[in-house]
């Protein structure tokens, strides 16, 4: 019996162990060492931005954005219900209210029309998630935000290396909003076990972001020689990534092109190999729109109903293939009902509920062999009950 094909597995890159040995042999294992500097240069170069602050998680990057926005009780942030809880908890921790809106079922991304209807005088920001690494309609979201005079937060946990637009107008995901967030959790394309980054695209906020990240002190300026000592300046916490994690991240980012090529190979094999099966059963696959640049973070199948979702997952599990559903909509979760509200007056986000209850994600990781990919394809195609 062959081993199970897991849903996700972190990819090993060549310099990880040498980098870790270098850190352990040094006297600098805490944050902001040479590997932090190197990984930051690689990340800013990839995104085409001036500044990025490595953090202990993507969640902490969102927490920092909420602090920088000075959210407080009575404020609201509009965000998709179909996203990870971190986007909402960063708002709730400041006493503000997450306002959940519906999605576009063709992508799983936030629906700009719903956003426009949800913005009020209490709205302090719009938070978007590039689901599966497929870009949100940022031009439309940007126009809504500009008209309201509020910033956009890009949750780019799935979208490192993705672009919105084509040609000279193309922009890297994470570089467009006032803030961009990256996650380097080990389920992401590039990882360091646990880690993240806050991209600060508003230069006026950068110095305060550094202070918040450094326990509320101006230690970053001290390390640059700008002040002769550092002191407590502001609210903050310890959001610095360890140099050990940065050593792994630096190696991962150095291998980014290889990682992406390997993931796209799997994604393309699924898209090509399942097209006929999906047509036969009238199912929808994650599509590769030529106007979008996805990141091969995931590949999904949308089943006809919730029973079909469970049936396909169970069918694949019996074959030793681990597929998965995804987010439970935030608006219907216990904390969502307690801390947030839906933009729709009757509390229903029909497309979000439908998408969540029908979605099946297939195994996709950079180290998958051709034989494993073919086994997944054969397993999926063997499912015939829609």
Buried (B, 14 or more C-beta within 10 A) or exposed (E): EEEEBEBBBBBEBEBBEEBBEBBEEEEEBEBBBBBBBBBBEBBBEBBEBEBBBBBBBBBBBBBBBBBBBEBEEEBBBBBBBBBBBBBBBBBBBBEBBBBBBBBBBBBBBBBBBBBBBBBEEEBBBBBBBBBBBBBBBBBBBBEBBEEBEBBBBBBBBBBBBBBBBEEEEEBBBBBBBBBBBBBBBBBBBBBBEBBBBBBBBEEEBBBBBBBBBBBBBBBBBBEEEEEEEBEEBBEBBEBBBBBBBBBBBBBBBBBBEEBBEBBBBBBBBBBEBBEEBBEEBEBBBBEBEEEBBBBBBBBBBBBEEBEBBBBBBEBBEEBBBBBBBBBBBBBBBEEBEEBBBBBBEEEEBEBBBBBBBBBBBBBBBBEBEEEBBEBBBEBBBEBEEB
